[in-house]
Amino acid sequence: MNFNFTDDQLVFRDVVRKFLMVEAAPEVLREIWAGDAGRSPDLRKKFTEQGLTSISVAEEFGGLGMGDIDWCLIHQELGYFAIPDSLIDTAYISAGIFSDLLQKNPSNASFYQNWLTKIVDGSARIAISHPINPLVCDAAIADLVIVFTNDEIHIVPRKDYEVDQSHSIDLSRRLYAMKWTPTQDSCHLKGPDATEISDRTLNRANLAITGQLLGLSQRMLDASIDYTSNRKQFGKAIGSFQAVKHHLADVAIQLEFAKPVYTRAAYSFVNQQPLSSINISHAKLAAAKTAWLSAKQAIQVHGAMGYTWEVDLQMFMKRAWALDASWGNRGFHKKRISQWMLSDGVDLSPANNFQGN
């Protein structure tokens, strides 16, 4: 199994990183956070111009026709810069849902194609309601919400639902309880096919969350290294003290161990391997653990000021905490793994580690 990314994927990652470095500096994020919507139409327009809204959409609808593996590096960059935008919900998760619906419900093909085109040109903002998430991000400003129930998929335009805002520790998220009434017209799919797409959406969303958590971990580690290189005590940079080095080394090691777990999960999802859900839960847990450790050690080296609004660290730390429980908390993902591990006939020996995956 080859975990190496292609040269084109790495170049695209570097282009996105340079773009975000200029357009999504912490001072820019603070200004966006302070707004009522917490979103920037100007930033979304720039995402579109960079092709970020086109990645998942097929070429026949004006997109780039790229896939989940291509998104792996982009998710990490979006996490690294703590992008306060529903770009992933719209351009990655919703694009995947519409593509799946095109196959399962071709009678509504023109409707899905129209929205895929809008995703590409940046004119669509789509929210997602899933049973695993009690609140819907960006529901108040979305053009429509894709709603998953137990065995149905509904698509509800903004005029057909009401919202009640709920606050989050992460100010880059705008969360809402959604009030709506299912109708025959709103239902686009039901039964096993709807359940299948719901499960795929859950896994795809967790790939996105996992990548962001890894990016956030790296950002908090970099911030800690930078701070400890400049903060001095007893005439020396505190980063030269052995105890501080050990704290940051622990984060770096755990981060490097989590990255291939994430890549493996994306590979298994793309290739529809039997244990893709298990691999994705494993990756989410590894990334969440890394992000919490990175936040803990970053606060440790920054001191109490790391919690304060004046320090950029709090932006990345709070986002990591919030994303940890998004699309399934640790208990949910541990249960998925344990149910598989404890089932009859499972061979956990090293020789079978990659077989059947």
For each residue, the residues with C-beta under 8 A, 3 or more apart:
1: 264 267 354
2:
3: 260 263 264 267
4:
5: 9 10 13 69 72 73
6: 9 10
7: 10 11
8: 11 12
9: 5 6 12 13 69 70 73
10: 5 6 7 13 14 73
11: 7 8 14 15
12: 8 9 15 16 70 73 74
13: 5 9 10 16 17 73 74 77
14: 10 11 17 18
15: 11 12 18 19 50
16: 12 13 19 20 50 52 73 74 77
17: 13 14 20 21 77 80
18: 14 15 21 22
19: 15 16 22 23 46 50
20: 16 17 23 24 77 78 80 81 83
21: 17 18 24 25 81
22: 18 19 25
23: 19 20 28 43 46
24: 20 21 28 29 43 81 82 83
25: 21 22 28 29
26: 29 30 312 315
27: 30 31
28: 23 24 25 31 32 43
29: 24 25 26 32 33 81 82 84 172 315
30: 26 27 33 34 315
31: 27 28 34 35
32: 28 29 35 38 39 40 43 84 172
33: 29 30 38 84 171 172 315
34: 30 31
35: 31 32 38 39 40
36:
37: 140 141 174
38: 32 33 35 84 171 172 173 174
39: 32 35 43 44 84 85 86 138 141 174
40: 32 35 43 44 84 85
41: 44 45
42: 45 46
43: 23 24 28 32 39 40 46 47 85
44: 39 40 41 47 48 85 87 122 125
45: 41 42 48 49 122
46: 19 23 42 43 49 50
47: 43 44 50 52 53 85 87 91 122
48: 44 45 51 52 53 54 120 121 122
49: 45 46
50: 15 16 19 46 47
51: 48 54 55 64
52: 16 47 48 55 74 87 91
53: 47 48 57 87 90 91 119 120 121 122
54: 48 51 57 62 63 64 91 119 120
55: 51 52 63 64 66 70 71 74 91 92
56: 63 66 67 71 91 92 95 96 99 119
57: 53 54 61 62 63 64 65 91 95 99 116 117 119 120
58: 61 63 65 99 116
59: 62 63 64 65
60:
61: 57 58 113 116 117 120
62: 54 57 59 117 120 121
63: 54 55 56 57 58 59 66 95 116 119 120
64: 51 54 55 57 59
65: 57 58 59
66: 55 56 63 70 71
67: 56 70 71 270
68: 71 72 204 207 266 269 270
69: 5 9 72 266 267 270
70: 9 12 55 66 67 73 74
71: 55 56 66 67 68 74 75 92 207 208 211 266
72: 5 68 69 75 76 207 211 262 263 266
73: 5 9 10 12 13 16 70 76 77 211
74: 12 13 16 52 55 70 71 77 78 211
75: 71 72 78 79 88 92 207 208 210 211 212 215
76: 72 73 79 80 211 212 214 215 218
77: 13 16 17 20 73 74 80 81 215
78: 20 74 75 81 83 87 88 211 212 215
79: 75 76 82 83 211 212 213 214 215 216 219 319
80: 17 20 76 77 215 216 218 219
81: 20 21 24 29 77 78 215 219
82: 24 29 79 172 216 219 315 316 319
83: 20 24 78 79 87 172
84: 29 32 33 38 39 40 171 172 173
85: 39 40 43 44 47
86: 39 89 90 125 126 127 137 138 142
87: 44 47 52 53 78 83 90 91 92
88: 75 78 91 92 93 208 212
89: 86 92 93 94 126 127 128 137 138
90: 53 86 87 93 94 95 119 124 125 126
91: 47 52 53 54 55 56 57 87 88 94 95 119
92: 55 56 71 75 87 88 89 95 96 204 208
93: 88 89 90 96 97 128 201 204 205 208
94: 89 90 91 97 98 115 119 124 126 128 146
95: 56 57 63 90 91 92 98 99 116 119
96: 56 92 93 99 100 200 201 204
97: 93 94 100 101 128 146 153 197 201
98: 94 95 101 102 112 115 116 119
99: 56 57 58 95 96 102 103 112 116
100: 96 97 103 104 197 200
101: 97 98 104 105 108 112 153 188 189 197
102: 98 99 105 106 109 112 113
103: 99 100 106
104: 100 101 189 193 194 196 197
105: 101 102 108 109 112 188 189 193
106: 102 103 109
107:
108: 101 105 111 112 188
109: 102 105 106 112 113
110: 113 114
111: 108 114 115
112: 98 99 101 102 105 108 109 115 116
113: 61 102 109 110 116 117
114: 110 111 117 118
115: 94 98 111 112 118 119 124 126 144
116: 57 58 61 63 95 98 99 112 113 119 120
117: 57 61 62 113 114 120 121
118: 114 115 121 123 124 143
119: 53 54 56 57 63 90 91 94 95 98 115 116 122 124 126
120: 48 53 54 57 61 62 63 116 117
121: 48 53 62 117 118
122: 44 45 47 48 53 119
123: 118
124: 90 94 115 118 119 143
125: 44 86 90 138 141 142 143
126: 86 89 90 94 115 119 142 143 144 145 146
127: 86 89 136 137 138 139 142 144 145 146
128: 89 93 94 97 133 136 137 145 146 148 201 205
129: 133 136 139 145 146 147 148 178
130: 133 148 198 201 202 205 327
131: 148 149 150
132: 202 327 328 332
133: 128 129 130 136 137 326 327
134: 177
135: 166 175 176 177
136: 127 128 129 133 139 145 163 175 176 177 178
137: 86 89 127 128 133 173 174 175 176
138: 39 86 89 125 127 141 142 174 176
139: 127 129 136 142 145 161 163 176 178
140: 37 163 165 174 176
141: 37 39 125 138 174
142: 86 125 126 127 138 139 145 158
143: 118 124 125 126 157 158
144: 115 126 127 155 156 157 158
145: 126 127 128 129 136 139 142 155 156 158 161 178 180
146: 94 97 126 127 128 129 153 154 155 156
147: 129 153 154 155 156 178 180 186
148: 128 129 130 131 152 153 154 194 198 201
149: 131 152 153 154 182
150: 131
151: 190 191 192 194 195
152: 148 149 182 187 189 190 194
153: 97 101 146 147 148 149 187 188 189 190 194 197 198
154: 146 147 148 149 182 186 187 188
155: 144 145 146 147 186 188
156: 144 145 146 147 160 161 180 186
157: 143 144 160
158: 142 143 144 145 161
159:
160: 156 157 180 181 186
161: 139 145 156 158 178 179 180
162: 178 179 180
163: 136 139 140 176 177 178 179
164: 176 177 179
165: 140 174 175 176
166: 135 175 176 177
167: 175
168: 171 173 174 175 322
169: 318 321 322
170: 173 318 319 321 322 323
171: 33 38 84 168 318
172: 29 32 33 38 82 83 84 315 319
173: 38 84 137 168 170 322
174: 37 38 39 137 138 140 141 165 168
175: 135 136 137 165 166 167 168
176: 135 136 137 138 139 140 163 164 165 166
177: 134 135 136 163 164 166
178: 129 136 139 145 147 161 162 163
179: 161 162 163 164
180: 145 147 156 160 161 162 186
181: 160
182: 149 152 154 186 187
183: 186 187
184: 187
185:
186: 147 154 155 156 160 180 182 183
187: 152 153 154 182 183 184 190
188: 101 105 108 153 154 155
189: 101 104 105 152 153 193 194 197
190: 151 152 153 187 193 194
191: 151 194 195
192: 151 195 196
193: 104 105 189 190 196 197
194: 104 148 151 152 153 189 190 191 197 198
195: 151 191 192 198 199
196: 104 192 193 199 200
197: 97 100 101 104 153 189 193 194 200 201
198: 130 148 153 194 195 201 202
199: 195 196 202 203 277
200: 96 100 196 197 203 204
201: 93 96 97 128 130 148 197 198 204 205
202: 130 132 198 199 205 206 327 328
203: 199 200 206 207 269 276 277 280
204: 68 92 93 96 200 201 207 208 269
205: 93 128 130 201 202 208 209 326 327
206: 202 203 209 210 280 281 283 284 327 328 333
207: 68 71 72 75 203 204 210 211 262 265 266 269 280 283
208: 71 75 88 92 93 204 205 211 212
209: 205 206 212 213 284 287 323 326 327
210: 75 206 207 213 214 262 265 280 283 284 287
211: 71 72 73 74 75 76 78 79 207 208 214 215 262 287
212: 75 76 78 79 88 208 209 215 216 319 323
213: 79 209 210 216 217 284 287 288 290 291 320 323 324
214: 76 79 210 211 217 218 255 258 259 262 287 290 291
215: 75 76 77 78 79 80 81 211 212 218 219
216: 79 80 82 212 213 219 220 291 294 316 319 320 323
217: 213 214 220 221 251 255 258 287 290 291 293 294 320
218: 76 80 214 215 221 222 255 294
219: 79 80 81 82 215 216 222 223 316
220: 216 217 223 224 251 291 294 295 298 313 316 317 320
221: 217 218 224 225 248 251 252 255 294 297 298
222: 218 219 225 226
223: 219 220 226 227 298 312 313 316
224: 220 221 227 228 248 251 294 297 298 301 302
225: 221 222 228 229 239 248
226: 222 223 229 230
227: 223 224 230 231 301 302
228: 224 225 231 237 238 239 244 248 301
229: 225 226 237 239
230: 226 227 237
231: 227 228 237 238 239
232: 235 236 237 238
233: 236 238
234:
235: 232
236: 232 233 240 241
237: 228 229 230 231 232 240
238: 228 231 232 233 241 244 301
239: 225 228 229 231 244 245 248
240: 236 237 244 245
241: 236 238 244 245
242: 245 246
243: 246 247
244: 228 238 239 240 241 247 248 301
245: 239 240 241 242 248 249
246: 242 243 249 250
247: 243 244 250 251 297 300 301
248: 221 224 225 228 239 244 245 251 252 297 301
249: 245 246 252 253
250: 246 247 253 254 293 297
251: 217 220 221 224 247 248 254 255 290 293 294 297
252: 221 248 249 255 256
253: 249 250 256 257
254: 250 251 257 258 289 290 293
255: 214 217 218 221 251 252 258 259 290 294
256: 252 253 259
257: 253 254 260 261 286
258: 214 217 254 255 261 262 283 286 287 289 290
259: 214 255 256 262 263
260: 3 257 263 264
261: 257 258 264 265 279 282 283 286 287
262: 72 207 210 211 214 258 259 265 266 283 286 287
263: 3 72 259 260 266 267
264: 1 3 260 261 267 268 279 283 357
265: 207 210 261 262 268 269 276 279 280 282 283
266: 68 69 71 72 207 262 263 269 270
267: 1 3 69 263 264 270 271 273
268: 264 265 271 273 275 276 279 280 357
269: 68 203 204 207 265 266 272 273 276 279 280
270: 67 68 69 266 267
271: 267 268 276
272: 269 276
273: 267 268 269 276 279 356 357
274: 356 357
275: 268 278 279 340 356 357
276: 203 265 268 269 271 272 273 279 280 357
277: 199 203 280 281 336
278: 275 281 282 336 337 340
279: 261 264 265 268 269 273 275 276 282 283 357
280: 203 206 207 210 265 268 269 276 277 283 284
281: 206 277 278 284 285 328 332 333 334 336 337
282: 261 265 278 279 285 286 333 337
283: 206 207 210 258 261 262 264 265 279 280 286 287
284: 206 209 210 213 280 281 287 288 327 328 333
285: 281 282 288 289 330 333 334 337
286: 257 258 261 262 282 283 289 290
287: 209 210 211 213 214 217 258 261 262 283 284 290 291
288: 213 284 285 291 292 324 330
289: 254 258 285 286 292 293
290: 213 214 217 251 254 255 258 286 287 293 294
291: 213 214 216 217 220 287 288 294 295 320 323 324
292: 288 289 295 296 320 321 324
293: 217 250 251 254 289 290 296 297
294: 216 217 218 220 221 224 251 255 290 291 297 298 320
295: 220 291 292 298 299 316 317 320 321
296: 292 293 299 300
297: 221 224 247 248 250 251 293 294 300 301
298: 220 221 223 224 294 295 301 302 306 313 317
299: 295 296 302 303 306 307 313 317
300: 247 296 297
301: 224 227 228 238 244 247 248 297 298
302: 224 227 298 299 305 306 311 313
303: 299 306
304: 307 308
305: 302 308 310 311
306: 298 299 302 303 311 313 314 317
307: 299 304 311 314
308: 304 305 311 314
309: 314
310: 305
311: 302 305 306 307 308 314
312: 26 223 315 316
313: 220 223 298 299 302 306 316 317
314: 306 307 308 309 311 317 318
315: 26 29 30 33 82 172 312 318 319
316: 82 216 219 220 223 295 312 313 319 320
317: 220 295 298 299 306 313 314 320 321
318: 169 170 171 314 315 321 322
319: 79 82 170 172 212 216 315 316 322 323
320: 213 216 217 220 291 292 294 295 316 317 323 324
321: 169 170 292 295 317 318 324
322: 168 169 170 173 318 319 325 326
323: 170 209 212 213 216 291 319 320 326
324: 213 288 291 292 320 321 329 330
325: 322 328 329 330
326: 133 205 209 322 323
327: 130 132 133 202 205 206 209 284
328: 132 202 206 281 284 325 332 333
329: 324 325 332 333
330: 285 288 324 325 333 334
331: 334 335
332: 132 281 328 329 335 336
333: 206 281 282 284 285 328 329 330 336 337
334: 281 285 330 331 337 338
335: 331 332 338 339
336: 277 278 281 332 333 339 340
337: 278 281 282 285 333 334 340 341
338: 334 335 341 342
339: 335 336 342 343
340: 275 278 336 337 343 346
341: 337 338 346 348
342: 338 339 346
343: 339 340 346
344:
345:
346: 340 341 342 343
347: 352
348: 341 352
349: 352 353
350: 353
351: 355
352: 347 348 349 355 356
353: 349 350 357
354: 1 357
355: 351 352
356: 273 274 275 352
357: 264 268 273 274 275 276 279 353 354
